[in-house]
Amino acid sequence: MRIPASVQGIVASRLETLPDESVETLTVASVSGNRFEPQLLARVARTSHERTLDGLNHAAVAGIIRPLDEQLRAFEFTHDLIR
């Protein structure tokens, strides 16, 4: 599926505002599918759970992902095209 250049530009502009650790975390998350767990991402990326959650928090504020529960045990991308 080809993604329109305008959509690519929007996604790129959102990613550019994020800290590097958030982009790295999202890169790992994108491989796991639309929904993902921070604990698994931390293990795969070999980083702490807290650092992973911090990176995900920045992405959530930017509207790239959203938590699936109040305990922040799982997240999902806000749109398949973002992933």
N, C-alpha and C positions, 0 to 999 in steps of 0.2 A: 504494500500500500504506500502510495506516495503522499507525503505530508506537504501541504501548501507552504510556500516560502513565508507567507504572512504568519502562519501558525508557528513555524520554526523560529521566526524572529521574536515572537511573543515569549516563547519558551526560553529562548536564549537570553532575552533581557531579564527574565525572572531569575535565571541561574546565575547571571553575572553579579547580582546583588548579594549572593550568598557567600559565606566564608568557605574557604577551600575544604574544610572538614565536612561541611554539609554536602558539597558536590561529590566528594569521595563517598560519603555514606549513601547518597542517592544513586550513585553509579552501581554500588553493590546491590542496593535494593531493586534496581531496575532489572537485574538479571533474575531475581527470584519471582517476579511476577507483579501483578497489580497490588496484591496485599502482602505485607511482610511484617515480621516481628523484630523489634529492636535487639532483643537478646541474641537472636540468630545472626543478625547483621554484625553485632559486636564480635561474635566468635569468628565469623568469616573474615572480617576486616582486621582481626587481632587487635582490637582496641577495647577500651572500657565501656561498660553499659552506659555510664553517665555521659561520656563523651559522645557516644552514639545518639543518646536522647537529646543532647544539646544541639547536635547537627540537625536532627530531625525537627526540633523545635523551630529553628530558623526557616527550614523548608515549609513548615506548617504555616508560619506567619506570612510567608510569601505566597501562600495559596497553592503550593505544588503538591502537597500531601495533606491528609487529615487523619486524626486519630480515630480509631474504631471503637474505643472504649475510654472511660474516664481514667483508668489505671495506666494508660499508654502502653498496653501490652501488644497492640497491633495498629498498623497504619495502612493506608491505601493511597495510591496516587489519585488526584482529583479528576484526572481524565486519562484515558488510555494513550492519547497522543503525547502526553507529557512523559510517560514512561519510555 
